[in-house]
Amino acid sequence: MEVSLTAGAIGKIMSGEVKTEADMMPVLQVTELKQLKAYQDPTRERFRMGLSDGTHLHQGMLATDLNDLIKQGTLQSGSIVRLTHFGVHVVQTRRIIIVRQLEVIKPNSDIIGRSVPGGKLNDQRGADSGITLTTTGSEQRVSGVSQVNNEPGRSNAAISPQVDQRPVFGTGSSVPASTTPSTRVDSNPSAGHGVPRQDHARDPPTSYPRQPQPPPPMYANRGPVVRNEAPPRIIPINALSPYSGRWTIKARVTNKAALKQYSNPRGEGKVFNFDLLDADGGEIRVTCFNAVADQFFDQIVVGNLYLISRGSLRPAQKNFNHLPNDYEIMLDNASTIKQCYEEDAAIPRQQFHFRTIGDIESMENNSIIDVIGIVSSISPTVTITRKNGTATPKRSLQLKDMSGRSVELTMWGNFCNAEGQRLQNLCDSGEFPVLAVKAGRISEFNGKTVSTIGSSQLFIDPDFVEAHKLKDWFEREGKSVPCISLSREFSGSGRVDVRKTISQIKDEKLGTSEKPDWITVSATIIYMKVENFCYTACPIMNGDRQCSKKVTDNGDGTWRCEKCDKSVDECDYRYILQLQIQDHTDLTWVTAFQEAGEEIMGISAKDLYYVKYEHNDEEKFEDIIRKVAFTKYIFKLKVKEETFSDEQRVKATVVKVDKLNYSSDTRTILDAMDKLRTGDASSLSININAEGSHYNADAVNTGTGSRDPSSVQRRDFSLHAHQSGQSGQSKT
C-alpha cells in the first residue's frame, strides 16, 4: 500500500497560508499521542499529538469526541491520517493545530522522514519532494530520501549514549551506533553527492519533542525575580485556553454588570462581570467574586483599555454568557489589571454581529442577537409584577428594517427610564430614531419578540454605517413600505395584529375559528362591574411562579387551595375586572386580569379591596372608580369563542392596555389613510403589540353586546359604585 504525505503542509499551516480544511485537507503522519488532564476537570481526557508531513513536525490537539479512535486502537503513533476538519489556534504566539475530524488512512506505520519542529528543514535532500511510503511485506522503505529514523524533532547533536543496530534506509545495511556521533558520506545517489551526515541512535517516539532548554541562570536563586521582571507577552483573546500558561491580554471593556449579592447553600457573596474585546475581534467575559470583586469593581470602566494577567479559564456558562467564546476568565487574588492610558485605535469600541429582523423569524427561542432598526412606535412605561412578586418597569417599542418585517422590543428595568424616555421624546416630536440593540434575547411568547437582558446595550441614532443606510432607506421609501409584524401568535401562514373597530368583532365573526383572533381597538371605558372586581388567590410559590388559583375561606382565618392541597394564613387578591368599552361603532364587554387591571386602576387589587371592605372608605373607592370612567385606551384583545353553561359565547380578554398617546395614534391613523389611498387597506397593521397576561382564574364574559347607539347616549355615565343593576347590562 502506497501512501503519500502532503509535502510542505506543516510549513503552509505555520505560515498562515493554510488555516482550515477549506484551504487544504493534508495527509499527515501522527508521530506521537500523549494524554493530558484538564486541571479544571481531571476526568476529562485530552490528547496532544505530533503531526508530520515527512519534513516538518508540529503540535496538534485532538478533539475529545475523537478519543474513542485512540481507545479502539484505530488511531495510534505512526498512523497516516487525512485532516478533514481542523483549525489553527494561536497560543502564546505559537500555532496549534486543532483536529476536529480526521480520516485514518493507515492505522500503523513506521515514522516517515526526519521531521523537525518549528518549520525548519533538517535535511535539504528531498525537502520539497513528495515523501512516499512503500510497504512490501514487513519491509518499510522511503523513496527519495535516505535517512535514519530517529526520534522526531530531536536535534542532530542530541545523541543518546547507547549502542544499537540501526538500519539505514536506502542502503540495506546496519551500522552499529557508538556513544558519540559519527560523520560519514552517504553513498546513496538519491541523497546527494558526498553530503556529510550525523548518525544517531534510534529512540521510540514516546513523547512530544523537547524544546531547547535555555542556559542555566548566572544566579540560580534569582530565576523567579528575572521572570517577574520580564515584559508581559500579550496574546490574543482567541488564543486563551485552560492549557495556556502565563498570559497577558490587552483589551477594551465593552460592558460592565452591576455588583450583585447572592446566596447559595455554600453561603453568601458578591459577584460582577465585564466583557472584553481585543484588536483581533476576540471577546471574552471576566468574572470576579467577593474580595476580588471589591478590588476591581471601581477600577473597571466601560470603554477603557487594560492589560489583564493571571486569571484562570473555565468553560463559559452559555445560559448566562452570550459571547462567542468557549471560555471565560475568573480572576483571583494573584490577578493583575493595569489600565492603558494610551489609546489604541486598533481595538474597536464595540463589536456587533447584526442580523436582520427577518432572520429572527427562523431563530430559536432564547437566542442572543444584535439587531438594528427604525423605531416606528413606542408605548409608555408600565409596572409589571413578576412571578417572584417584585415589581419592575416595562416599555415596548416596534422596530422595522429593510427586510420588510417588524418586531416588538421589550425594555425592562432601567432601560425604560434612560433610553426609553429619550426614545419616547424623539417619537413624540415626530422623529423615527434608529436603535441598535447589543445582546437582545429572542422570546417566542405571542410570536417572536426581543427583550433586553442584564448585559444588553442600546444605542440611539448611532454613528454606524448600518444606521446611516437604515435612515436613508426610511426617508426614501421605508415610511410607506408595509411591514409584517413577527410579534404575534402564528396561525397558518401567519397573522398580523390589526386595528379593528368594535363592530367588526361581530360583523367579521372574529374568534369563531379554531384559533383566537388578536386585535387592537381604540376605545373608552364606559362601565365597570364593581361588586366582584377581584378574587382571593393562592399566594404559594410553585418554583418561581405564584399559584394564583382561587382559594376558599375555611372560616377560621385560613384559606384553602385545592390545587396546592394546602391552607394559608393570608390570601392574595388579583383583578378580574368586567368592563364595557365603546368606540364610535359599537360597544362590547371585555375581561381584564391582573396586569391589565393594575394598569387601568392604578392601584393593586389588594389595596383596592382593603379600601372597600377593610377600611369601608366608600368615598375613596368611588373616587378611584370615577377616575377610570371615560378614559380612552388602546386595548389589545384576544377574541375567542368559548362554551359556558352549554352556550357558545365570544369572549374578549384584555391582553394589554395602554393609555392613548394622541401623537403616535394620530401617526397610525395617517399611515392607515395613506394605505387606503394606495389601495392597500388589507395591510392596516398597528405597531402596538406586547406580552399578554398569565392568569389562572376562571372568568366568564358575555362577549360582544350589540346595542342601539341611541340608547348609549341616554346612559348615566356617573359610574357610581352601586350601579351594578344598570339597564342594558349583560348577565355574566
N, C-alpha and C positions, 0 to 999 in steps of 0.2 A: 504494500500500500504506500503510495507516494503522496506526501503532504507538503505543500509549500507555505512557509510563513510569509506574511506580508512585510516585505523589506522596507525598512525606514519608517514603519508605522509609529514606533515609540517616539522617534525624533519629531515626527509631524505633530503628534499629540502634545509633546512637551513644548513645542514652539507655539502652540495655539492654532496651528493650521487646521488641525482636526479636533473638533470639540465633542461631537456626538456621532451616533450611527448614521445620521443623515449625510455626513461627510465621508464616512468610510466604515465598513464592517471588517476590521482587521482579523486575520488569523494569527494567533499568538500562542506561545507555549507558557504553561504555568510552571514556574521554576520552584515555587515554594508556597506552602499553605501553613499559616500559623494561627492558632485560635487565640482570640483576645477576649477579655472580660470587660464589660462596661461597668465602671465603678458605681454608676447610679443604680444599675440593675445587674448584679453579678450573675443572675440566672440567664441573662440574655447573651447568646453566643454571637460573636462576630469573627470573621476570618479575614486576615490580611493575606494578600497573595502577591507573589512576584510574577511579572509578565514580561516576556522576552519576545523580540522579533528576530532572534538569532544574532543580532549585533548589539542592540541596546536592551537594557533591562530597566524596569521601573515598577514602583509600588502601586498596588491597587487594593481596593476594599470590595469584598463580595457582599451583595445584598443578602439580608437574613433569610429571605424566602428561598434562597438557593442553597441553604445549609444542608438540605437533605441529599443533594448531589454528592456532598463530601461524605456524609454518613453512609450512603449506599455504596461508596467506592467508585462512583461514576466519574467524579472529579478528584484528581489527586496530583501530587507533584509529578510533573512530566507530561500532563495531559495537553493535547493540542486542541484549542478551542477557537471558536469564532464569536466575537463580541457582537451581539445583535441589538443590544440596548445598553448604552453606557453614557456616562457624563464625566466631566473633569471638574473637580473642586480644588480650589486653591487654599492650602493650609500653611500658614506662616511662610508665604512666598513660594511654597512647593506645590506642584500639581499632583493630585492624587486621582487615579482612575477609579471611578465608582462603577462597578459592574452590576447592572440590574438584571440583564438576561444574557445568556450565552448558549452556544451550541457546542457540545463535546464532539469533536471530530474523531479523536483517537484518545481513549482513556489513559493510556500509559505509553511512555516513550522515553528514551534517553534524552538528556539535555542536548539541544541543538545549538551549535555555535559557541562562541565565547563572548557572552554579553557583558557589558559593563554598565553600571548605574550612571545616571546624570546625562545620558545622551552623548558621551564621549566614546570615540572608537577605540577599541582595544587592539585591533589589528586592521590595518588598511586593506589587507588582502581580502578581496571579495566583499568589502563593506557595502558596496552598492549593488551587488548582485543578489539574486534570489537564493535563499538557503533551502535546499531540497533534501528531505529525509527519505532514504531508500531502505526498505526493510526486506531482507532476504533470509528467511528462516530466523535464526537467533542473531544474525549479524546486522549491526547498525552501521550505516556509512553516510557521511555528509559529503554531497557532491559540491565541488567548487571551493571548499575550504579545508585546508589541512590544519588540524588543531589538537589541543589537549582539552579534554572535557573536565575542567576543574570547577571549583565552586563558583557559582555566578557572582559577579561583582567583586571578587577578591582581587586585589592589586597583584601585579606580576611580582612585586618584591616581597609579598606576604606569603612565604613558603612554609608549609608545615614540616617540621623536622622529623620526618618518618620515611621509611623505605617501603616502597610498594611497586608492584608490577603494573606499569601504566601503559595502556595501549595508545599508540599514536595513530589516529585515523588518517588514512591515506597512504601509510607506509606498510601496514600489515605486520608490524613488529612491535615488540615490547621492550622498553628500556628501563632498567632499574633506576629509581629516583634516589638521589643521595640526599643528605641532610642540608646541602646548600644548592642553590640553583645552578644549573649548568647551561652554558650557552653553546648552541650548535647551529649549523647552517642547514636549513630544511632542503632536502633534495627533491621534494615533491614538485614537479614542474608547475602544477596548478597553484602553488602557493607563492610563486615569485622566484627570483633568482638570487640565491645567496643572502636571504634575509635572516639576520640573527634573531633568535627567539629564545625566551626563557621557558624552561620546562618546569612544571610544578607537580607536586603530589596531588592526587585526586581525593577530594573530600566529598561526602554526600551533601546535597543542598538541604540541610535541616533547618536553617534559619535564614531570615532576611539578611542580605548583605550588610555588613557593618560599615558605617560611615567612618571616614578617617578621624581619629581622635586628636584633639588639639594638644599641643605640648603641655607638660605639667607647669603650673604657675611657679614663678620665681619664689613667691612666698606662699606656701601651701595654705596657711591659716587665713589668708586674705581672699580666698576664692569667692565666698559669698558676697563680700564687700564689692569686689570688682564687678560681679554680675549685677548687683543692685544699682551700681552707678552707670551701667551701660544705657545708652539711649533706647527708648522703647521702640519695638518693631511694630509698626502699625499694619494691621492686616484687614482685609475686607470683612464685613459682617457675614457675607455668604460663605466665608471660609471657616467660620466658627463651628465647632462640634465638640462633643464631650471628650474627644481624643486630643483636642488642642492643648498644648502646654501653656506656657506663659504667653499672654497675648495682650495687645492694646488695640482698641478701635477708636477711630476719630469719626464722630457722627454728630448730627444735629437733632435736638429734641423737637419732635413734631407734635407730641400730645402728652399731657400730664394729667393723671387722675387725682382725685381728692384723696386725702389721708383718711382711711376708714378704720373704724373699730370693728373687731369681730370676736366671736365667742364660739368655741367648739369644745368637744369633750376633753381636749388637752389643755384648755384654759383660754384666757382672753389675750388679745394682742391687737396690733395695728399694722396696716399694710398700705402701700401705694405703689403704683407702677407708672412707667413712662415709656414712650416709643421713640426709637432712634432710626435715623436714615443717614446713610453714608454716600460718598461720591459715586460708588458703583451701583446705586439703587437698592442696596440691601437694607432690609428693615428687620428690626427685632424688638421685642418687648423686654424691659428690665423691671424686676420686682424687688422690693425692699420690705423687710419685716422688722417690726419692733424697734430696737435701738438703731439698727441701720436705717430704718425709715426716718427716725428722728434726725439722724446725722445728715441725710442727703435731701430731705424734702424741701427745705428752704433754698438749698443750693441749686436745685434743678429749675430752670426757667425755659419755657417753651420758646424755641427759636434760637437759643444759644448753642454754640459748638463746645464739645467736651472731648477730652481724652479719658477713656474708661479702661481700667485694668483690673485683673484679678477677680473674676467672678466665676461661678460655676454654671454650667449649662445643663438644662434639663429639658425633657420633651415639652413642647408647647401644649398648653391646655386649650384645645381648639374650641371648647364650649365658651370660653371667655376671651380667647386671643384670636383676632381675625387676621393678623399679619401673615403674609406669605412666607413663613419661616417655620421649619420643623422644630426649632428650639427657642427657648427664652433664657435670659440671663437672670440669675439670682445673686445679688450682691451680699457680701458678708463683711465682717469687721476688718478683714485684710484688703478689701477692695479700695480702689482709689478713683476719685473723679476730679479731673483738673480742667477748668474752663479754658478754652482757647479764645483769647481776646482779639486775635487777628482773624478777620473774616476770610472764609474760603468759598469763593464763588462756585467751585466745582460741586459743592454739596447743596442740593436744592432745598428750598424752604418747605416744600410739601410734595408728595408724590401721589398722583391719582391714577386709578385704573377705571376710567369712566365706562359705563355700559349704558346703552340707550334704554329708554323706558319700555320700548317694545321688547327688549331682551328679558325684562322682568317677568313677562307672562310665562316663560318656559323655565324660570329658575325655581329652585327648591325652597321650601319654607325654611326660615331661619338663616338663609344665606346672607352674607355680608356684601354690600355693594357700594360703589361710588357712582353717584348719578348727578346729572346736571340738567336743569330745565328752567322754563319760564313759569313764574308763579302767576297763575291765572285767577285765583281767588283764595281767600283766607278767612277763617272763622274766628270769632272771639275766643278768648281763653275760658275754659270751664274747669271746674274742680271735680275730679273723679276719685271716688273711694275705691282703693284697690282691694284685692281679695284678703289681704292681711289686715285690713282696717285702716290703713294710712291713706291720707288724702294727698293728691298730687295734681298740679295744674296740667291741662292738656289743651293743645291747639292744633287744628288741622288745616292743611292747605292743599291745593291742587297744583301739580307740576305737569307741564306738557313739553314735548320736544318735537324734533323733525321726523320722528318715527310714526307720527300720526296717533300716538297713544298718550294718555294722561294717567296719572297715578296719585293717590292720596298719600301725603306725607304727614305723619302724626308726630308732633313735637311734645316731649314730656319734660316736666320739671323746669329748670332754669332756662331752657331753650325758649319757653313760651314768653318769658319776661324780657329777655335781651333781644335775641334775633327775631323772635316772634313779633314783638311790638314794633320793631323797625320795619319789618315786612308789612305789618298792618298799616303803618303810616304811609308807606310807599303806595300800597294798593288803594288806600283811601284818597290819595292825591291823584289817582288816575294812572299811575305808572304800573308797569309789569316788570318787576325786577327779575334778574337771573339769580338762581340759587344753586350752589354746588354743595352736595352732601358727601362728606367723607365718612365711610363706615356706617351706613344705614342698614337696618335689619329688615328683611322681607318677611311679611306675615301673610298668611292665606285666609285670615278671618274676613268674611264678607268680600271675597275676591282677593286680589293682590294689593297690599299696601306696603308702605315703607315707614319704619318707625326709627326714631333716634334711640341710641343706647348710650351708656356711660362714656364710651370712647368716641362717640360721633363728634363731628365738627361741621359747622355750617358757615359758608362763605357767600355773602350777599354782594351781587354785582362785582365778582372778582375780575382781576385783570388777566384772564386766561384767553388763549386763542379760542378754546371751545365756547367760552362765554360770549366773545365778540361775534362768532359765527351764529350762535343762537339769537343774539339780539338783532343782527342783520336780517336773519330769516323771519323773525317775528314781525319786524317792522315792514318787511317787504310783502309777505304773504301769510305768515303764521296766524295773524289775528283772525282771518276769515276762514282758515282751514279747520274743518270739523275734526274733533278728536274723540276716540273711543276710550272710555274710562276702564282701566283694569280693576278698579276698586269696586267690585261688585260680586255677587254670587253668580257663578256660571250656570247657565241653563241652556243646554243645546249648543247653539252657535254663539251664545253669549248674550248678556243683557246689559243695556246701558241705562243707568238711572236717569229718568227724565222728569222734567217738571210737568205736573198734571194739575188739572182743576179737580175739585171735589166731585163735580157732576160726572166726570169721566170715570170715576170708580165704578159707578153703576152703569153708565152708558156703554163702557167698553168691557163690562163684566170682569173687572180685574179681580184676581185672587181665586177665580173659579177653576183654573187649570191645575195640573198636578203640582207645579212649583209655585211658590208665592211670588207676588209682584212687589217690587221695591220702587217706590215713587217718592217724590218730594212735592209738597204743596206749601204755598204761602197762605196762611190762614190765621184767623183771630179766635182766641178762646172766648166763647160767649156763655158757657155754663159749665159748672163743676158739681159733681155729687160730693157732699161734704160729710155724709154720715160714716162711710167706710172708706176713708181716704188712705188707710194703711192697714197692715195686718201684723200680727205678732209672729216673729220669725225666730228660728233657732240660731243662736249665736255660736254654736260649736264649730270649731275649725276642723275640717277634714283635709289634712295635709296643709296646703296653703290656701284653701278655699273654704269660705264660710258655708255651712249647710243651707241656711236661709229658708228651709221648709217651714210651713206653718206649724205652730205649737199650740197646745191647748192648756187651759188653766186647770191645775189639779185641785184647786180650792184651798190649798194650804200655803199659798205663796210661791209655789214652784210651778214650772211649766214643763210639759211633756212633749218630746219629739218622737214620733213614731218611726221615722226613718233612722234616726240615730239610736232609738230604743234607750233613751236617757232622759232624765229630768234635770232642769237647770234652775238656779235660784232667780235668774233675771233673764228676760227675753229681749230680743231686738225688735225694732219696728222698721218696716220697709213700705215704701209707697206702692199703691195700686190705684192710681187716680183714674176716674172715669170723667172724660172731658168731652164736651161738644164743641167742635170747631167749625168755622164758617168762612167761606170766601165769597166772591161775587157771583158764584154759580149755584151753590148749594151748601148744605151742612151735613156733618156726619159725627158719629161717636167714635172716639179713639180711647185706648188704654195706655197710660204712661206708667212705667215701673220705676225702679229705684233711681238710677242715674238721671233719666229724663225728668222724673218727678222733682228731684232736687234742683235741677236747672230751672224748672218752671216756678217752683215755690220759693226758691232762695233760702230754704231752711230745711234741715234734716227732718225726716218723718218722726223720729223720736222726739225732737224738740217741739214739733207742732202738736204731737199727741199730748205732751205734758202741758202745753199751753191750754189745750181744750179740756182735757179730762183730769189732770192733776191739779193745775192751778185754777181751773174753772174761769179763765180770763176770756170770756166770750167776746168782749170788745176787741181785744188784741187779735183773737182768732179771725173775727170778721174782717178786720183791717188787712190782715195778710191775704185773705181770700179776695178782697176787693182789688188789691194791687195787681192780682193776676188777671182780672177781668179786662177784656178789650185790649189785650196786649197781642201784638202781631208777631208771629214766629215763622221760621222756616222749619217745617216738620218733615223728617224723613220717616216714611211709614212702610211697614211690612203688611201687605194686604193678603190675607189667606182665608179661604173658606174652611170652616170647622163645623163639627157636629156637636150640638149641645141639646140635651133632652130630646133626642131623636129629630132634631130640626137643624137643617143646614143654614148657617149664617156666615156672612162675610165679616171677618174680624180685622180691624185695623189696629196695629200696635205701633206706638211711637218708639222708633229705634234711636233717634237722635233729635234734639231740638236746639235751635239757635235763635236768639233774638234777631229780628230783621235788621240787617245792615243796609240802609237805603242806598248807599253809594254802590256797593257791589251788586245789590239786587237790581238796581237800575241798569248796570252794565250787562247783567244777564238778560234782562228783557230786551235791551237794544240789540244784543247779539242774536236773540231769537227772532227779532223783527228783520234783521239783515238776512237771516237764513230763509225766512218766509219769502222775502223779496227775490231770493235766488232760487226758490222752488225746492229748498232742502228742508222742508218742515219736519221730515221724519227724523232729523238728527238734532232735535232741540234738547240737547243734553245739558244737564246742570252740574256744576262742579262742586256741589256740596254733598260729599259722601263721607261717612265716618263709621266708626265701630258701633255695633249695636250693643244693647244691654243684655247681660246674662241674668236670668231670673228663674225662680223655681216655683213661684206661687201659681196657683190655678186661678185664672180670671175669665170672666165672661164679658163679651162685648157684642152688642146687638148689631153692630156694623153700620152700614150707611142708612141714614134716615132721610128719605126724600120728602121735602116739605114745601109747602106753598110759601114763596118768598114774602108774600104779603103778611102771612101770619108771623113771620120772623120779625117784621118791623113793629108789630104790636106787642112784642115780648117786653117784660120788665127786665132791664139789664142791671138792676141794682145788685144782683148776686148776693142776697142775704144768706146767712148761714143756714136758715130754716127753710130754704126754697126748694127742698127736695121733691115736693109734690107738684111742681110746676107743670102746667098743661103741656101736652105735646111731648113729654119726656118718654123715651122708650124704656121698657122694663128690662132689667138685667138679671 
